[in-house]
């Protein structure tokens, strides 16, 4: 059942991030929903598995998402040359793949995202775990 939970969260994240990109930029690239799903999965794990204050979850989420963005950027933009995004004109960028402004945006998105992930866990998956425990 854990695999079903993680796959469901990944798919929700992939579709959601693709939609955010379409709204924000007016277009997306097929690699972005894949990346968004991975980021949302990490956000979900941080939200539901770590017992730390909320602000630490938000910071950790922003750092993890920025790290994923950097790694995907290295592959997609630099190694493959697909030019999906380029932050080189932004202040405090690293190799044009990440920048401080978007890390701040990830932090802001993590605030409702952590709450959303907690609600997903509570309403979609906690009842399954408690029912499964009662059946055993």
C-alpha atoms as an extended CHARMM CRD file, in Angstrom:
* protein
*
       136  EXT
         1         1  UNK       CA              0.0000000000        0.0000000000        0.0000000000  PROA      1               0.0000000000
         2         2  UNK       CA              2.9210000000        2.3720000000        0.5450000000  PROA      2               0.0000000000
         3         3  UNK       CA              3.7530000000        2.0800000000       -3.1570000000  PROA      3               0.0000000000
         4         4  UNK       CA              0.1660000000        3.0570000000       -4.0670000000  PROA      4               0.0000000000
         5         5  UNK       CA              0.3740000000        6.0390000000       -1.6900000000  PROA      5               0.0000000000
         6         6  UNK       CA              3.6750000000        7.2640000000       -3.1050000000  PROA      6               0.0000000000
         7         7  UNK       CA              2.5990000000        6.7270000000       -6.7180000000  PROA      7               0.0000000000
         8         8  UNK       CA             -0.6600000000        8.6110000000       -6.0940000000  PROA      8               0.0000000000
         9         9  UNK       CA              1.2180000000       11.5220000000       -4.5510000000  PROA      9               0.0000000000
        10        10  UNK       CA              3.6960000000       11.5450000000       -7.4300000000  PROA      10              0.0000000000
        11        11  UNK       CA              0.9160000000       11.6760000000      -10.0370000000  PROA      11              0.0000000000
        12        12  UNK       CA             -0.8970000000       14.4450000000       -8.1360000000  PROA      12              0.0000000000
        13        13  UNK       CA              2.3380000000       16.4250000000       -8.0530000000  PROA      13              0.0000000000
        14        14  UNK       CA              3.0700000000       15.8420000000      -11.7200000000  PROA      14              0.0000000000
        15        15  UNK       CA             -0.3330000000       17.0760000000      -12.8480000000  PROA      15              0.0000000000
        16        16  UNK       CA             -0.3540000000       19.9660000000      -10.3850000000  PROA      16              0.0000000000
        17        17  UNK       CA              3.0820000000       21.2140000000      -11.3410000000  PROA      17              0.0000000000
        18        18  UNK       CA              2.2830000000       20.9300000000      -15.0290000000  PROA      18              0.0000000000
        19        19  UNK       CA             -0.8160000000       23.0580000000      -14.4040000000  PROA      19              0.0000000000
        20        20  UNK       CA              1.1680000000       25.6230000000      -12.3850000000  PROA      20              0.0000000000
        21        21  UNK       CA              3.6850000000       25.9120000000      -15.2240000000  PROA      21              0.0000000000
        22        22  UNK       CA              0.9200000000       26.3930000000      -17.7760000000  PROA      22              0.0000000000
        23        23  UNK       CA             -0.6640000000       29.1130000000      -15.6520000000  PROA      23              0.0000000000
        24        24  UNK       CA              2.6480000000       30.7980000000      -14.7050000000  PROA      24              0.0000000000
        25        25  UNK       CA              4.5290000000       30.6170000000      -18.0150000000  PROA      25              0.0000000000
        26        26  UNK       CA              1.8120000000       29.7070000000      -20.4950000000  PROA      26              0.0000000000
        27        27  UNK       CA              3.6400000000       26.5260000000      -21.5530000000  PROA      27              0.0000000000
        28        28  UNK       CA              5.5220000000       23.6000000000      -20.0950000000  PROA      28              0.0000000000
        29        29  UNK       CA              7.9730000000       20.9350000000      -21.1770000000  PROA      29              0.0000000000
        30        30  UNK       CA              7.3070000000       17.2210000000      -20.7190000000  PROA      30              0.0000000000
        31        31  UNK       CA             10.1640000000       16.9970000000      -18.2230000000  PROA      31              0.0000000000
        32        32  UNK       CA              8.5010000000       19.4740000000      -15.8700000000  PROA      32              0.0000000000
        33        33  UNK       CA              5.5740000000       17.2990000000      -14.7100000000  PROA      33              0.0000000000
        34        34  UNK       CA              8.0980000000       14.4990000000      -14.1190000000  PROA      34              0.0000000000
        35        35  UNK       CA             10.2150000000       16.8630000000      -12.0350000000  PROA      35              0.0000000000
        36        36  UNK       CA              7.1650000000       18.3330000000      -10.3110000000  PROA      36              0.0000000000
        37        37  UNK       CA              5.9650000000       14.8830000000       -9.3250000000  PROA      37              0.0000000000
        38        38  UNK       CA              9.3290000000       14.1000000000       -7.7990000000  PROA      38              0.0000000000
        39        39  UNK       CA              9.3850000000       17.4120000000       -5.9230000000  PROA      39              0.0000000000
        40        40  UNK       CA              5.8460000000       16.9020000000       -4.6170000000  PROA      40              0.0000000000
        41        41  UNK       CA              6.7560000000       13.4030000000       -3.5050000000  PROA      41              0.0000000000
        42        42  UNK       CA              9.6830000000       14.8080000000       -1.5080000000  PROA      42              0.0000000000
        43        43  UNK       CA              7.4090000000       17.5340000000       -0.1090000000  PROA      43              0.0000000000
        44        44  UNK       CA              4.9430000000       14.8300000000        0.9490000000  PROA      44              0.0000000000
        45        45  UNK       CA              7.6440000000       12.7860000000        2.6540000000  PROA      45              0.0000000000
        46        46  UNK       CA              8.9870000000       15.8540000000        4.4540000000  PROA      46              0.0000000000
        47        47  UNK       CA              5.4550000000       16.8240000000        5.4910000000  PROA      47              0.0000000000
        48        48  UNK       CA              4.3770000000       13.4270000000        6.7580000000  PROA      48              0.0000000000
        49        49  UNK       CA              7.5370000000       11.7150000000        7.9710000000  PROA      49              0.0000000000
        50        50  UNK       CA              9.5140000000       14.4520000000        9.7100000000  PROA      50              0.0000000000
        51        51  UNK       CA              8.5340000000       15.5740000000       13.1930000000  PROA      51              0.0000000000
        52        52  UNK       CA             10.0170000000       19.0590000000       13.1620000000  PROA      52              0.0000000000
        53        53  UNK       CA              8.4820000000       22.5360000000       13.4230000000  PROA      53              0.0000000000
        54        54  UNK       CA              6.5650000000       23.7120000000       10.3660000000  PROA      54              0.0000000000
        55        55  UNK       CA              9.0760000000       26.3880000000        9.4610000000  PROA      55              0.0000000000
        56        56  UNK       CA             11.8080000000       23.7370000000        9.2440000000  PROA      56              0.0000000000
        57        57  UNK       CA              9.6320000000       21.6660000000        6.9150000000  PROA      57              0.0000000000
        58        58  UNK       CA              9.1600000000       24.7410000000        4.7100000000  PROA      58              0.0000000000
        59        59  UNK       CA             12.8880000000       25.4730000000        4.6060000000  PROA      59              0.0000000000
        60        60  UNK       CA             13.8300000000       21.8320000000        4.0030000000  PROA      60              0.0000000000
        61        61  UNK       CA             11.2210000000       21.6060000000        1.2450000000  PROA      61              0.0000000000
        62        62  UNK       CA             12.6140000000       24.7000000000       -0.4940000000  PROA      62              0.0000000000
        63        63  UNK       CA             16.1480000000       23.3090000000       -0.2800000000  PROA      63              0.0000000000
        64        64  UNK       CA             15.1230000000       19.8840000000       -1.6000000000  PROA      64              0.0000000000
        65        65  UNK       CA             13.0600000000       21.3390000000       -4.4600000000  PROA      65              0.0000000000
        66        66  UNK       CA             15.9120000000       23.6760000000       -5.3960000000  PROA      66              0.0000000000
        67        67  UNK       CA             18.3050000000       20.7200000000       -5.3530000000  PROA      67              0.0000000000
        68        68  UNK       CA             16.0350000000       18.6630000000       -7.6090000000  PROA      68              0.0000000000
        69        69  UNK       CA             15.6590000000       21.6640000000       -9.9150000000  PROA      69              0.0000000000
        70        70  UNK       CA             19.4380000000       22.0360000000      -10.0830000000  PROA      70              0.0000000000
        71        71  UNK       CA             20.0500000000       18.3600000000      -10.8360000000  PROA      71              0.0000000000
        72        72  UNK       CA             17.3290000000       18.2280000000      -13.4840000000  PROA      72              0.0000000000
        73        73  UNK       CA             18.6340000000       21.4870000000      -14.9380000000  PROA      73              0.0000000000
        74        74  UNK       CA             22.1290000000       20.0510000000      -15.2550000000  PROA      74              0.0000000000
        75        75  UNK       CA             20.7460000000       17.0680000000      -17.1770000000  PROA      75              0.0000000000
        76        76  UNK       CA             18.0120000000       18.7260000000      -19.2380000000  PROA      76              0.0000000000
        77        77  UNK       CA             19.4730000000       22.1580000000      -19.9040000000  PROA      77              0.0000000000
        78        78  UNK       CA             23.2320000000       21.6670000000      -19.8480000000  PROA      78              0.0000000000
        79        79  UNK       CA             23.9170000000       18.0280000000      -20.7900000000  PROA      79              0.0000000000
        80        80  UNK       CA             21.0280000000       17.6130000000      -23.2670000000  PROA      80              0.0000000000
        81        81  UNK       CA             20.8940000000       21.2790000000      -24.2960000000  PROA      81              0.0000000000
        82        82  UNK       CA             17.0870000000       21.4600000000      -24.3080000000  PROA      82              0.0000000000
        83        83  UNK       CA             16.9810000000       24.9510000000      -22.7470000000  PROA      83              0.0000000000
        84        84  UNK       CA             13.8050000000       24.3410000000      -20.7500000000  PROA      84              0.0000000000
        85        85  UNK       CA             14.6660000000       27.2530000000      -18.4370000000  PROA      85              0.0000000000
        86        86  UNK       CA             17.5090000000       29.6760000000      -17.8880000000  PROA      86              0.0000000000
        87        87  UNK       CA             17.9900000000       31.7710000000      -14.7650000000  PROA      87              0.0000000000
        88        88  UNK       CA             21.3460000000       33.1710000000      -15.8570000000  PROA      88              0.0000000000
        89        89  UNK       CA             19.8840000000       36.6900000000      -16.0450000000  PROA      89              0.0000000000
        90        90  UNK       CA             18.6630000000       36.4570000000      -12.4310000000  PROA      90              0.0000000000
        91        91  UNK       CA             20.6920000000       37.6200000000       -9.4600000000  PROA      91              0.0000000000
        92        92  UNK       CA             22.3270000000       34.9510000000       -7.3240000000  PROA      92              0.0000000000
        93        93  UNK       CA             21.9730000000       32.1580000000       -9.8780000000  PROA      93              0.0000000000
        94        94  UNK       CA             24.0690000000       29.0210000000      -10.0520000000  PROA      94              0.0000000000
        95        95  UNK       CA             24.9820000000       28.0340000000      -13.6000000000  PROA      95              0.0000000000
        96        96  UNK       CA             21.6490000000       29.4750000000      -14.7530000000  PROA      96              0.0000000000
        97        97  UNK       CA             19.8250000000       26.4550000000      -13.3100000000  PROA      97              0.0000000000
        98        98  UNK       CA             18.6980000000       27.7610000000       -9.9240000000  PROA      98              0.0000000000
        99        99  UNK       CA             18.4820000000       31.1710000000       -8.3480000000  PROA      99              0.0000000000
       100       100  UNK       CA             17.7030000000       32.6390000000       -4.9700000000  PROA      100             0.0000000000
       101       101  UNK       CA             14.4010000000       34.1650000000       -6.1270000000  PROA      101             0.0000000000
       102       102  UNK       CA             12.9780000000       30.7950000000       -7.1450000000  PROA      102             0.0000000000
       103       103  UNK       CA             14.2220000000       29.1710000000       -3.9480000000  PROA      103             0.0000000000
       104       104  UNK       CA             12.1550000000       31.8220000000       -2.1740000000  PROA      104             0.0000000000
       105       105  UNK       CA              9.1790000000       30.9430000000       -4.4120000000  PROA      105             0.0000000000
       106       106  UNK       CA              9.6060000000       27.2580000000       -3.5010000000  PROA      106             0.0000000000
       107       107  UNK       CA              9.6260000000       28.2650000000        0.1550000000  PROA      107             0.0000000000
       108       108  UNK       CA              6.3590000000       30.1960000000       -0.3190000000  PROA      108             0.0000000000
       109       109  UNK       CA              4.7900000000       27.2690000000       -2.1800000000  PROA      109             0.0000000000
       110       110  UNK       CA              5.9610000000       24.9030000000        0.5720000000  PROA      110             0.0000000000
       111       111  UNK       CA              3.8120000000       26.7330000000        3.1300000000  PROA      111             0.0000000000
       112       112  UNK       CA              0.4730000000       25.6320000000        1.6530000000  PROA      112             0.0000000000
       113       113  UNK       CA              2.1220000000       22.5400000000        0.1540000000  PROA      113             0.0000000000
       114       114  UNK       CA              3.0880000000       21.0880000000        3.5310000000  PROA      114             0.0000000000
       115       115  UNK       CA             -0.4660000000       21.6490000000        4.7570000000  PROA      115             0.0000000000
       116       116  UNK       CA             -1.9010000000       20.0880000000        1.6100000000  PROA      116             0.0000000000
       117       117  UNK       CA              0.3370000000       17.0490000000        1.9730000000  PROA      117             0.0000000000
       118       118  UNK       CA             -0.7290000000       16.6200000000        5.5860000000  PROA      118             0.0000000000
       119       119  UNK       CA             -4.3700000000       16.7400000000        4.5000000000  PROA      119             0.0000000000
       120       120  UNK       CA             -3.7540000000       14.2370000000        1.7020000000  PROA      120             0.0000000000
       121       121  UNK       CA             -2.1470000000       11.8780000000        4.2080000000  PROA      121             0.0000000000
       122       122  UNK       CA             -4.9500000000       12.3780000000        6.7260000000  PROA      122             0.0000000000
       123       123  UNK       CA             -7.8830000000       12.0370000000        4.3430000000  PROA      123             0.0000000000
       124       124  UNK       CA             -6.6090000000        9.5940000000        1.7350000000  PROA      124             0.0000000000
       125       125  UNK       CA             -4.1400000000        7.3400000000        3.4820000000  PROA      125             0.0000000000
       126       126  UNK       CA             -4.4180000000        7.4700000000        7.2950000000  PROA      126             0.0000000000
       127       127  UNK       CA             -7.8160000000        5.7780000000        7.2810000000  PROA      127             0.0000000000
       128       128  UNK       CA             -6.4350000000        2.9450000000        5.1530000000  PROA      128             0.0000000000
       129       129  UNK       CA             -3.5830000000        2.3760000000        7.6060000000  PROA      129             0.0000000000
       130       130  UNK       CA             -5.8840000000        2.3850000000       10.6310000000  PROA      130             0.0000000000
       131       131  UNK       CA             -8.3620000000        0.0010000000        8.8910000000  PROA      131             0.0000000000
       132       132  UNK       CA             -5.5090000000       -2.2780000000        7.8840000000  PROA      132             0.0000000000
       133       133  UNK       CA             -4.2750000000       -2.2960000000       11.4970000000  PROA      133             0.0000000000
       134       134  UNK       CA             -7.7530000000       -3.1890000000       12.7670000000  PROA      134             0.0000000000
       135       135  UNK       CA             -8.0650000000       -6.0630000000       10.2980000000  PROA      135             0.0000000000
       136       136  UNK       CA             -4.7990000000       -7.6660000000       11.3860000000  PROA      136             0.0000000000
